[in-house]
Amino acid sequence: MDDLAQRLRTALGDDAVSVDPGVRRTASTDWAHMSPVLTARLPAGLADVVAFPADPGQLARAVALAHDAGVPVTPRGKGTGNYGQAIPLRDGLVVDLTRARRVLDVGAGWVTAEAGTPFVTLEAAARATGQELAMFPSTVGSTLGGFLAGGAGGTGSIENGWLWSGFVTALDVVPCTGAEELVHLAGPDTGPLLHAYGTSGVIATATVRLRPRRDWTALFASFDRWTDAVAAGLALMASLAPVPRLVSVDEPGIVAALPADPGIPRGRTSLRAIVDTGVLTAARQAVTAAGGVVEEVRAGGAGLLTSLSFNHATHRVQKTRPGLAHLQVGAPALVERADEVRALLPGALLHLDGLGGPDGPEFVGLLLTRYTGEEALRGAMDALRGIGVHVSDPHTWELAEPLDDVRRAAARYDPAGLLNPGKLPAAVPARPVG
Ligand SMILES: Cc1cc2nc3c(=O)[nH]c(=O)nc-3n(C[C@H](O)[C@H](O)[C@H](O)COP(=O)(O)OP(=O)(O)OC[C@H]3O[C@@H](n4cnc5c(N)ncnc54)[C@H](O)[C@@H]3O)c2cc1C
């Protein structure tokens, strides 16, 4: 390991390599502590060396050196993944991409940037050309590469779906084969790299979709009844053109954990939406038609609404009510069979965000339930699945099936299994027939 650290210093420069214990610990931590199940397994790995490549060439060199030394390599962005994706379970080298943060080019409908570029930088670059990102996560300081390899969706996902639904048009990827090279992948060939935790290649640059820039306004509404707020949210997503950039709904138990704001009155169900300023009248009408009150419309409030969406709701509730575990849930059954969902998890709190899909817009959400142990939590997940609710498990750092494409790409670009080992489960051998 000393030898690898020295070679990395020679290749990247002294200030781009660290074996300092504090730096190693920071580079080995993410937001896995959001899950009580994963918290019990922490700490789960410690980087021996941390490298900070400043560009794709340095990244390719670092990965090739680790490959030649037979050392595991875990890529890292901002470390905000909330299920341990960036933890180096088998120690080794962590490549922190946050210094590789240049926007390389912006064209009509696309931006190309280095993997460590934060979303705030990407959005600013897009806006300067009259465009905006098709989507970005609520963690706006997180990196492009980290989101593509470890995230799912966010603001913009009502119109553009999950990040694997066409957001990415091309990637330059560093394979872990010993060859110091970049492999260019375009269109569907990028698929096996997306949400694969870097197990099938390290993303050096990415090209992602932009949309024409819009003038967004934050709309704050409140409701007596949860069902009315959900109906209003679905109406906003289905009827407004342009489609809202974000629609979130929180019940009073979650509202109590949100920052004090005149647009989010305590004790009521809150609906917040980022809507095109040109359709504000229609948005107001949809809210009042569903029995709600428009509390406020706020120019410049879109950033606040993003910061209250997706797992930011979990984070805020956990700060005030420790002992809750979150479940990532979706599918129409989540709202259509709401009474059954609540009967299965009495007292659970529900946060919803809008998502567009092939069958039209729907809500995905976070169910926050009292944590009484892993077995009970997994039982709850099974019960929810039993009534048609989609549950993706945020309490494991193993990638979820189906993974055939990821395994095929990993076999090609990481034949020695050195990339983020411990995350890509081995395929279960097919049973012999007969
Ligand atoms: C409060 C909170 C709110 C969140 N909200 C959202 C949300 O709205 N939407 C959402 O999708 N996610 C969300 N997340 C999860 C996470 O913040 C995002 O997915 C984020 O974009 C990850 O980026 P990062 O730079 O922090 O990546 P990291 O956490 O550093 O890495 C994530 C994964 O990608 C791998 N990786 C990193 N860089 C590369 C690379 N260049 N090449 C290959 N692999 C790489 C890492 O090894 C790891 O497996 C949230 C998390 C928290 C804690």
PDBQT file of the ligand as one rigid body, heavy atoms in Angstrom, charges set to zero:
ROOT
HETATM    1  C1  LIG A 501     -30.709  14.144   2.745  1.00  0.00    +0.000 C 
HETATM    2  C2  LIG A 501     -30.524  13.369   1.472  1.00  0.00    +0.000 A 
HETATM    3  C3  LIG A 501     -31.328  13.664   0.377  1.00  0.00    +0.000 A 
HETATM    4  C4  LIG A 501     -31.160  12.951  -0.822  1.00  0.00    +0.000 A 
HETATM    5  N1  LIG A 501     -31.955  13.241  -1.906  1.00  0.00    +0.000 NA
HETATM    6  C5  LIG A 501     -31.812  12.548  -3.050  1.00  0.00    +0.000 A 
HETATM    7  C6  LIG A 501     -32.629  12.821  -4.184  1.00  0.00    +0.000 A 
HETATM    8  O1  LIG A 501     -33.399  13.764  -4.209  1.00  0.00    +0.000 OA
HETATM    9  N2  LIG A 501     -32.475  12.023  -5.264  1.00  0.00    +0.000 N 
HETATM   10  C7  LIG A 501     -31.558  11.016  -5.322  1.00  0.00    +0.000 A 
HETATM   11  O2  LIG A 501     -31.464  10.326  -6.336  1.00  0.00    +0.000 OA
HETATM   12  N3  LIG A 501     -30.744  10.769  -4.289  1.00  0.00    +0.000 NA
HETATM   13  C8  LIG A 501     -30.842  11.503  -3.165  1.00  0.00    +0.000 A 
HETATM   14  N4  LIG A 501     -30.013  11.254  -2.109  1.00  0.00    +0.000 N 
HETATM   15  C9  LIG A 501     -28.925  10.301  -2.288  1.00  0.00    +0.000 C 
HETATM   16  C10 LIG A 501     -27.627  11.014  -2.807  1.00  0.00    +0.000 C 
HETATM   17  O3  LIG A 501     -27.508  12.258  -2.166  1.00  0.00    +0.000 OA
HETATM   18  C11 LIG A 501     -27.639  11.297  -4.290  1.00  0.00    +0.000 C 
HETATM   19  O4  LIG A 501     -27.877  10.157  -5.018  1.00  0.00    +0.000 OA
HETATM   20  C12 LIG A 501     -26.350  12.000  -4.730  1.00  0.00    +0.000 C 
HETATM   21  O5  LIG A 501     -26.570  12.555  -5.989  1.00  0.00    +0.000 OA
HETATM   22  C13 LIG A 501     -25.117  11.131  -4.716  1.00  0.00    +0.000 C 
HETATM   23  O6  LIG A 501     -24.032  11.912  -5.170  1.00  0.00    +0.000 OA
HETATM   24  P1  LIG A 501     -22.637  11.950  -4.395  1.00  0.00    +0.000 P 
HETATM   25  O7  LIG A 501     -21.737  12.838  -5.160  1.00  0.00    +0.000 OA
HETATM   26  O8  LIG A 501     -22.833  12.299  -2.967  1.00  0.00    +0.000 OA
HETATM   27  O9  LIG A 501     -22.196  10.440  -4.556  1.00  0.00    +0.000 OA
HETATM   28  P2  LIG A 501     -21.476   9.465  -3.523  1.00  0.00    +0.000 P 
HETATM   29  O10 LIG A 501     -22.349   9.259  -2.330  1.00  0.00    +0.000 OA
HETATM   30  O11 LIG A 501     -20.104   9.921  -3.275  1.00  0.00    +0.000 OA
HETATM   31  O12 LIG A 501     -21.425   8.143  -4.393  1.00  0.00    +0.000 OA
HETATM   32  C14 LIG A 501     -22.603   7.442  -4.703  1.00  0.00    +0.000 C 
HETATM   33  C15 LIG A 501     -22.219   6.122  -5.387  1.00  0.00    +0.000 C 
HETATM   34  O13 LIG A 501     -21.670   6.408  -6.653  1.00  0.00    +0.000 OA
HETATM   35  C16 LIG A 501     -20.333   5.889  -6.753  1.00  0.00    +0.000 C 
HETATM   36  N5  LIG A 501     -19.595   6.888  -7.492  1.00  0.00    +0.000 N 
HETATM   37  C17 LIG A 501     -19.293   8.148  -7.115  1.00  0.00    +0.000 A 
HETATM   38  N6  LIG A 501     -18.663   8.790  -8.112  1.00  0.00    +0.000 NA
HETATM   39  C18 LIG A 501     -18.543   7.902  -9.133  1.00  0.00    +0.000 A 
HETATM   40  C19 LIG A 501     -17.977   7.951 -10.420  1.00  0.00    +0.000 A 
HETATM   41  N7  LIG A 501     -17.402   9.061 -10.890  1.00  0.00    +0.000 N 
HETATM   42  N8  LIG A 501     -18.035   6.845 -11.194  1.00  0.00    +0.000 NA
HETATM   43  C20 LIG A 501     -18.620   5.705 -10.754  1.00  0.00    +0.000 A 
HETATM   44  N9  LIG A 501     -19.156   5.603  -9.526  1.00  0.00    +0.000 NA
HETATM   45  C21 LIG A 501     -19.128   6.685  -8.739  1.00  0.00    +0.000 A 
HETATM   46  C22 LIG A 501     -19.863   5.684  -5.327  1.00  0.00    +0.000 C 
HETATM   47  O14 LIG A 501     -18.911   4.641  -5.232  1.00  0.00    +0.000 OA
HETATM   48  C23 LIG A 501     -21.160   5.300  -4.659  1.00  0.00    +0.000 C 
HETATM   49  O15 LIG A 501     -21.413   3.939  -4.888  1.00  0.00    +0.000 OA
HETATM   50  C24 LIG A 501     -30.175  11.939  -0.902  1.00  0.00    +0.000 A 
HETATM   51  C25 LIG A 501     -29.361  11.664   0.204  1.00  0.00    +0.000 A 
HETATM   52  C26 LIG A 501     -29.529  12.377   1.375  1.00  0.00    +0.000 A 
HETATM   53  C27 LIG A 501     -28.623  12.073   2.521  1.00  0.00    +0.000 C 
ENDROOT
TORSDOF 0
